[in-house]
């Protein structure tokens, strides 16, 4: 994994194959990304009245893991006006993916009238495919492909109160870059917990596509109602730019763990939109992870160099159980377990690698074609 370096102007730079990242560009606090022919530029966050481009440049701290498999950059910026809101971000690069965690640190005295979380400007686009949050099921389903060139200027591609889970951007060079929300989708649905609205807008402007993240706008229920007090907010998103690894069907497995054949307690299972538990487990559930980690640990003693273990999983799921998010006081908190699956695969492979073994994860009864290998982090 390449390292993060700084240019003469103090901007952080990271490169990995066709992917490049530059922080504090084009302005303080913002960042620019290029993935092949696709260019993505951050739109400024606006917590209240002042955009983050007016912030004071704080610390920029690069890190690299001991095994060199991941590098990260931590940043913090304070807007020196009003209640001095602070924005902190962590950019994590590993295995063909960039994850961005953003924290808004808002004082109690901060009146939450409006929170714009930023967004992205996308250029060099050929077409895109959007996957929305499912309302009536547990499986995310992508929309039809949208031809960017065929859209008239000013056309709205998406406008809704729930941020899309995934957007596949296909660039003019035919290479794909994928935008995805982090597992805790509920953090993007602030208007579900506070009096106001959220709005996510994707529209064409000239040769670019603008993706706006209006996280919260206060809407009082009565003339006397005041905006909510400030609080710390966190939301996570990411980009993938590398194709998933494939492995030949002829792989010989030391052992197969079939999640469909296992008995799952109620606490581990997906909570559907009807309030009922489904038969399939949710990877975000601590109980699911406890059971799966036990399955790996029982195999560690016998694992040998070259052994490959196969974990057959259900498709990634959209669950509503707040308990899975360690928020038991609430009943419903939507989350998507894709990221947690990858975290588990990374953990399992770290354990097995000590014996020269590895874990592969495949979706059971997936469509014919190359089998996806578990990603290592």
N, C-alpha and C positions, 0 to 999 in steps of 0.2 A: 504494500500500500504506500502510495506517495505521501509526502509530508506537506504541511501547510507552510508557506513561506510568505514574507512580506516584501512589497516593493519599496522603492525609495520614498513614496508618498505615504507609507503606512497602511496601504490596503492589503488585506489578506488574500492570498491566491492558493487555489488547489486545482490540480489536474489529475485526471484518471482516464487514460485512453481518449475517447472523443469528448469527454465531459470536462468542462472548465467552470470554476466558480471564483468570483471576485467579490469581496466584501467592501463596504463603504464606496460602492459604485452603483449608480452615477452620483449619489450624494451620501452624506454621512448616515449610517444606519441601514441603508438599502444594500441590495446585492444583485448581481447579474450572473446569469447562468447560460452556458451554451452547451448544447448536446447535439453534436453533428450540425445540421443546418438549422436546428431550432434554437431560438434565442428567447430566454425568459428573463424579465426584469421585474423586481419587486416593486409593488405600489406601496406608498408609505402608510403605516398605521397612524391613526388619528384618535388617541384616547382623549375625548373631549374637544377642545377648541384648537389645539395646536398639533401639527403633524410632527412625526419623529424626525423629519429633516431639519427641525429647529433644535434638536437635542444636542447636548454636549457629548463629545466623543469620549466614551469611557474606556475601560480595559478591553483588550482583545487577547484572549488566552488560548493558545493552541495546545492540544494534547495528542498523544499517540499511545495506543495500547502496547503492553509488553510484548505481545506476539506480533505486533505490526499489522493486525487484521483490520484495525479501524483507527481513524483520526477524527478529531473534533475541534471545533472552535467555539469558545464561549465569548459572548459580547454583552456589554451593558451600556445603556445610554439613558441619560436623564434629561427630561424637557424642563428647562429652568423657568417655567412660567406657571401661573396658577398654583395648583396643588402639587406641582413638580412630579408628575407621573414618571415612572421608570419602566423601561422595556429591556428585558433580558432575553437573549436567545442562545440556544445551543444548536450548532450544525454538526451532525454526526455523519461521517462518510464510511460506508462499509459494504463490500460485496456488490457493487453496482447500484447502490442506493444512497440517497441523501435524506436524512430525517431532520426536520426542523421543529424544535420545541420553543415556543414563545411564551414568556411570562409577562403579564402586565402587573406591576406593583402599584396599586392605587390606594392612597390614604383613605381612612374612614371619612374624612371631610370632603373627599372628591365626590361631586354630584354626577352620578352616572346618567347623563342625558343622552350621550351618544358615544359608541365605541366602534370605530372602524379598525378592523384587524389587519388591514392592508389588502393584498391581492397580488395578481400577476398580470403582466403584459406579455403576450406570446406572439412572436413573429417567426416567419419562415414556415408557416403551417400549411399543410395540404388538406387534412381532414381530421375530425375528432369524433370520439364516441364517449358518451356520458353514461355513468351508472349512478342512479339515484338511490337514496335510502328507501328500502321497501316499506310500504305502508301495511300490506296485508299478508306478508309472508316472512320467511327467515332467510331467503336466498336473494342476494343482490342480482338484478337482471339488467344488462346494459341496453341502452337504446340503439336505434339505428345509427349508422355512420352519417355524419354531417359533412358535406362537401364545403370546405371553407371558401373556396374561390367562387362558388355559385351563390354565396350569400350576398345580398345587397348591403351597402354601407349603412350602418346603424341597426342592422338586424339583431334581434334578441334571440340568443340560442337557449338560454335558461334564465328563469326568474322565479325564485321561490324562497320560502322561509327555512328550508333545510339544505345544507351544503351537500353537493354531490359526493358520493363516497369515492368514486374513481373517475378520472378522465384520461383516456388514451389519446395522446397527441401524436399524429403521424406527420413528420416533417416533409419538406420538399424533396429530401434525399431518401424518402420512404422509411427512414428509421423512426422507431417509436420511443417516446418518453411518456411515462405514466405518472400522473398526479394521484395521490391517495391520501385520505384522511388517516389519522392515527386511530388506535382502537377505541379510545374514549370519545365516541361521536357526540355524546351528550354535552360535552364541553363547548361544542359549536352551536348548541341549541339553547342559548342563554335566555331567549324569550319564553321558553317553557317554564322557567323558574322565576322570572322577574316581569314586572308589568311593562311590556313593550313589544317590539317586533324585531325579528332578524330578517335579513334579506341578502340573498346571494344572486349575483347578476353576472351573466356572461353575454357579452355583445361584441359585435364587430365594429371597429372604428378604423377606417382606412385599411391599411395592410396588416393591422394587428387585431388580436382578440384580447379583450380586457375581461379579467375575472375579478370582480369586486367582492370583498368580504365585509359586509355591514353586520357586524356581530350583534349589535344592540342599539335600538333607538327607543327611548323612553316614551311611553304612551300612557298618560295618567287616566285612571278610571273615574276620577272626579276632579274638579278644579282645585280642590284642596290637597290632592295627593302630590307628594314631593318625590323627586328622583331617588332611586336607591342609593345608599351610601357606597362608597368605593370599597373594593375588595380585590384580592389577588385573583387573577384569571390565568388559566393555562390552556393552550390548545396546540395540537401536534398535527403536522402534515408531512408528506415526503414525496420524493421523486425517484423513479427507477429509470435507469438509462441503459442497463445491460440486459440482454436476453437471458432468460432462465436457463440453467444448465440442463442438458438432456443426457440420459444414460441409455444404453442399449437394453432391449427387452431380455437379453440373454443373461443378465446379472443373476448370479447364484447367491441366495440369501441364507445366512446362518440361521435366521429365525424370522418369523413374520408375526407382528402384533396387529391384529385386526380389531379396530375400535368398535366396529359394528357388532362383533361377536361378544363384546364385553358387557357386563351389567353395570349400568350407571345410576348412582343414587340421584334422587330428585335435585339435590343441591348442585349437581354438575350439569344438569340438562338445560337446554335452551328454553327461555321463556318466550312464547309466541305473542303475536299482537292480540290474541283473544284471552290472554292471561293464563293460558294453560301451558304446562311443560310439555315439550316435544321429546321424542325418543332419543334424539341426537345430543351429544355433549357439546358444551361451549368451552373452547380453549381458555377463555378469560376467567372461567370459574377456578378458584383456588383448589377446589376438590378435584377437578379434572387434572390439573397439573400435578397434584399430589399423587394421584393414581398412576399417571404416565411416568413420572419420575421414579416411582417405585418399580415400574416395569423395566426401566433402564438399569437401575441400580442392581436388580437381581441378575442381570446379564453381565455385569462388569467383571465378575470374578473369572468367568469362562471366556471372555472376549480375547481374541488373538489377532495378530497382524493380518490384515487383509479381510477380516470378517466384515460383512455388510448386513445390517439389520434393517428390515422393512417395516415401516409403520403405515398401515392403511387407514386413512382418515376420511371423514365425511367432508363435503365441500365447506368452504368458509361460510360462517353463519352470522346473521344479524340478530342479536339477542337483546332483550329488554330488562333483564334481571339486575336490579341495583345492587344486590348482594355480590354479584360477580365483580362489581367495581368497588367493593368494600365501602358501600354507602347504604348500609342496612336500614337507615331511618327512612329512606325513600323506597318506593316500590318499583318505579320504572326509570331506568337510565339506559338509553340505547347505546350499544357498543358492537363493534365489528371485530371478530377474533383473528383476522389475518395476521396482524403484527405479532400477536401473542404466540401463534403457531411458529413463526420464524424465530422468536426468542427461545421457545422450547427446543427447536431443532438445533439452535446454536449451543444451548446448554448441553443437550445430549451428545453432540459431537465433541464438545470439549472433554466430557467424561470419557467417551469411547476412544478418543484419539490417544489417550495415555497408553492404550494397548495396541494402537495401530488400526483400530476398527472405526467404523462410521455408521451413521444412521441415514437412511433415505426415507423420505416421506412422499407418499403418493395418495392422490384422491381415489378412493375406491369407486369403481364403475365410471371412471372418467371417460370422456370422449376418446376414440382411437387416435393415436399419434404418439409423438415422443413423450416419454414419461418425465415429469419434472422431478429433479433431485432436490433434496432438502438443502436450503442455503446455509452456509456457515457464516458466522459473524465474528 
